[in-house]
Amino acid sequence: MLTHMKRNLFEAQKELNTHMDNGLNGSLEHDLGFYKKMIQVNPTAENICANAIFRKMKANAKKVTIGDLQLFQDAYRVVQ
């Protein structure tokens, strides 16, 4: 079971890195679903997800909408 979780976390981290490389212009809503899934696989992923959310918001600061801010607030509750 632990090996399976480690493998899933490794895959999730790999996917997260790809997201951060390619997805800064992508949908925050899509990313939040991914982060929630990653945290379910391994709760220690919370910091990784929180940092990714902050980087995404910073990168997209010029395009942030009220909806994005609501999603960010919801995500922040998830990673607390």
Backbone bond lengths (Angstrom), bond angles and torsions (degrees), N, CA, C in turn:
res aa  C-N    CA-C-N  psi(-1)  N-CA   C-N-CA  omega(-1)  CA-C   N-CA-C  phi
1 M - - - 1.460 - - 1.525 111.08 -
2 L 1.344 116.56 -46.60 1.462 120.47 -179.11 1.526 110.84 -62.72
3 T 1.341 116.51 -42.49 1.471 119.98 178.57 1.518 110.03 -60.42
4 H 1.329 115.77 -41.93 1.467 120.52 178.84 1.531 110.44 -61.19
5 M 1.337 116.82 -43.02 1.470 120.21 179.37 1.520 110.70 -65.88
6 K 1.339 116.85 -41.21 1.462 119.81 179.12 1.522 110.02 -62.23
7 R 1.337 115.81 -43.32 1.463 119.09 -179.94 1.529 109.71 -62.89
8 N 1.329 116.59 -42.96 1.460 119.66 178.76 1.521 111.40 -62.17
9 L 1.338 116.91 -41.77 1.460 120.25 179.01 1.522 110.20 -64.37
10 F 1.335 116.49 -42.11 1.464 120.14 178.09 1.523 110.03 -59.61
11 E 1.328 116.55 -46.55 1.467 120.66 178.84 1.527 110.44 -62.51
12 A 1.322 116.72 -41.33 1.466 120.44 -179.96 1.525 110.67 -65.18
13 Q 1.338 117.35 -40.41 1.463 120.19 178.48 1.527 110.36 -65.45
14 K 1.336 115.95 -39.25 1.467 120.32 177.86 1.533 110.03 -62.14
15 E 1.329 114.98 -45.14 1.471 119.93 179.09 1.530 110.64 -64.63
16 L 1.331 116.54 -38.56 1.465 120.54 178.34 1.523 110.53 -62.54
17 N 1.341 117.32 -42.64 1.465 120.44 178.04 1.520 110.77 -60.80
18 T 1.326 116.93 -41.89 1.464 120.76 177.00 1.521 109.90 -62.34
19 H 1.337 116.39 -42.41 1.465 121.59 177.11 1.523 110.10 -56.29
20 M 1.321 115.99 -46.98 1.459 119.64 -175.84 1.523 110.86 -69.46
21 D 1.332 117.32 -32.84 1.462 120.43 178.24 1.526 111.18 -71.44
22 N 1.327 116.07 -43.57 1.467 120.78 -172.20 1.518 113.82 -102.51
23 G 1.338 116.74 -23.94 1.450 118.69 -161.98 1.503 117.08 -105.91
24 L 1.324 119.69 17.49 1.460 118.17 -178.53 1.520 111.77 -63.14
25 N 1.319 116.65 -22.96 1.460 119.47 177.53 1.523 111.88 -96.31
26 G 1.328 116.91 1.26 1.457 121.08 -177.38 1.516 112.37 -77.56
27 S 1.302 114.25 -178.10 1.464 121.68 -176.84 1.523 110.94 -76.48
28 L 1.319 116.31 127.06 1.462 120.73 176.53 1.528 109.80 -64.20
29 E 1.311 116.73 -36.11 1.467 120.76 -179.77 1.529 110.64 -60.28
30 H 1.341 116.45 -43.85 1.465 121.14 177.53 1.522 109.82 -60.85
31 D 1.328 116.88 -44.54 1.462 121.28 -179.11 1.523 111.34 -62.49
32 L 1.329 117.48 -39.41 1.460 120.19 -178.07 1.520 111.04 -63.12
33 G 1.309 116.59 -38.33 1.467 120.04 175.61 1.518 110.60 -61.12
34 F 1.324 115.61 -41.91 1.462 120.97 178.02 1.527 110.98 -63.46
35 Y 1.338 116.91 -44.90 1.465 120.16 -178.68 1.529 111.01 -63.86
36 K 1.326 116.62 -41.09 1.468 119.66 179.71 1.529 110.30 -61.45
37 K 1.348 115.60 -41.87 1.459 120.69 178.71 1.531 109.93 -62.99
38 M 1.320 116.46 -42.55 1.461 121.43 -178.76 1.532 110.68 -63.19
39 I 1.331 116.92 -41.28 1.466 121.08 -179.89 1.533 110.26 -67.13
40 Q 1.330 117.17 -34.64 1.463 119.76 177.05 1.522 110.72 -64.33
41 V 1.333 116.85 -37.42 1.464 121.39 178.76 1.520 110.02 -65.44
42 N 1.326 116.33 -44.19 1.463 119.85 -179.46 1.521 109.47 -152.22
43 P 1.321 117.75 110.59 1.467 120.99 -177.81 1.526 113.83 -58.60
44 T 1.332 118.32 -20.60 1.467 119.55 179.16 1.522 111.40 -70.83
45 A 1.319 117.42 -6.57 1.464 121.20 179.14 1.525 112.11 -79.53
46 E 1.332 117.59 -1.01 1.466 120.79 -175.59 1.524 112.34 -56.21
47 N 1.327 117.80 -45.63 1.467 120.34 -178.40 1.516 111.76 -64.68
48 I 1.329 116.33 -40.51 1.467 120.40 177.80 1.525 109.27 -58.51
49 C 1.328 115.94 -46.84 1.462 120.85 -177.82 1.523 111.51 -66.74
50 A 1.319 116.97 -42.90 1.465 119.87 179.63 1.522 110.37 -61.63
51 N 1.328 117.16 -43.55 1.467 120.38 178.82 1.518 111.34 -63.40
52 A 1.321 116.71 -40.47 1.461 120.31 179.29 1.525 110.68 -64.08
53 I 1.332 116.66 -40.62 1.466 120.48 178.80 1.530 110.09 -62.92
54 F 1.339 116.67 -45.46 1.465 119.82 179.76 1.526 111.21 -62.34
55 R 1.339 117.40 -42.44 1.475 120.38 179.36 1.522 110.56 -62.90
56 K 1.332 115.03 -41.96 1.463 119.69 -179.59 1.533 110.38 -62.80
57 M 1.314 117.06 -45.83 1.457 120.18 -179.42 1.525 110.51 -64.31
58 K 1.311 116.89 -39.72 1.462 120.45 179.71 1.530 110.30 -65.23
59 A 1.327 116.96 -42.92 1.464 121.40 -178.69 1.524 111.51 -65.80
60 N 1.320 116.08 -31.84 1.465 120.60 -175.81 1.520 112.92 -104.68
61 A 1.318 117.28 19.98 1.468 120.93 -173.02 1.523 112.82 -54.83
62 K 1.326 117.48 -33.29 1.468 119.82 -177.88 1.522 112.06 -73.53
63 K 1.346 116.63 -18.03 1.457 120.51 -174.96 1.523 112.84 -112.43
64 V 1.322 118.03 8.87 1.464 120.87 -174.49 1.528 110.50 -69.22
65 T 1.324 115.53 133.72 1.465 121.55 177.43 1.534 108.68 -110.15
66 I 1.324 115.21 171.51 1.475 119.40 176.84 1.527 109.70 -61.41
67 G 1.314 116.65 -38.01 1.471 120.27 177.68 1.520 111.71 -61.14
68 D 1.336 116.71 -41.31 1.468 120.58 177.85 1.518 110.62 -61.94
69 L 1.325 116.36 -41.46 1.463 119.77 -179.60 1.524 110.87 -64.60
70 Q 1.331 116.98 -37.74 1.468 120.32 176.89 1.522 110.03 -64.44
71 L 1.332 116.43 -43.97 1.462 120.34 178.20 1.522 110.88 -61.91
72 F 1.331 115.66 -41.14 1.459 120.66 179.37 1.528 109.84 -62.20
73 Q 1.321 116.14 -43.24 1.468 120.69 179.21 1.533 110.22 -61.47
74 D 1.329 116.67 -43.23 1.466 120.95 178.11 1.522 110.83 -62.93
75 A 1.326 116.38 -42.87 1.466 121.08 -179.22 1.511 110.60 -65.78
76 Y 1.312 116.15 -38.23 1.460 119.94 -179.33 1.528 109.90 -63.12
77 R 1.332 116.14 -36.90 1.474 119.75 176.21 1.526 110.20 -64.09
78 V 1.332 116.42 -37.63 1.469 121.20 -179.51 1.525 110.50 -63.88
79 V 1.328 116.96 -41.42 1.465 119.32 -174.15 1.526 113.13 -89.80
80 Q 1.320 118.00 3.32 1.476 119.82 178.02 1.511 110.36 -83.94
